[in-house]
Amino acid sequence: MSENQARVSVRILEKEYHITCPIEERSDLLDSAEFLNMKMREIRDSGKVVGLDRIAVIAALNMANELIRFRNRDSDLDSDVGGRLRILRERVESALEKGRQLEL
């Protein structure tokens, strides 16, 4: 293990995992593991899914779906902001053009 690597132990559904990651990503890895553990516990505690593998797959699918929804929402927001900026630019250009016409 190199100097800029950290060995991190995380516990997910009472099972311990040892993971190596860049030191600067250690905190994010711990937060991610905690989030995954929480999601997997919710699924397990619902009683609808049995088995660690199935619980992990359902948690991964739920999190991927959530990520896709956020990306789509961000894309829609970017598109909306772009449209609004275009309208504002056109208004400013129009106002500047009217100001130039008044100067003549």
Buried (B, 14 or more C-beta within 10 A) or exposed (E): EEEEEBEBEBEBBEEEEEEEBEEEEBEEBBEEBEEBBEBBBEBBEEEEBEEBEEBBEBBEEBBEEEEEEEEEEEEEEEEEEEEEEEEEEEEEEEEEEEEEEEEE
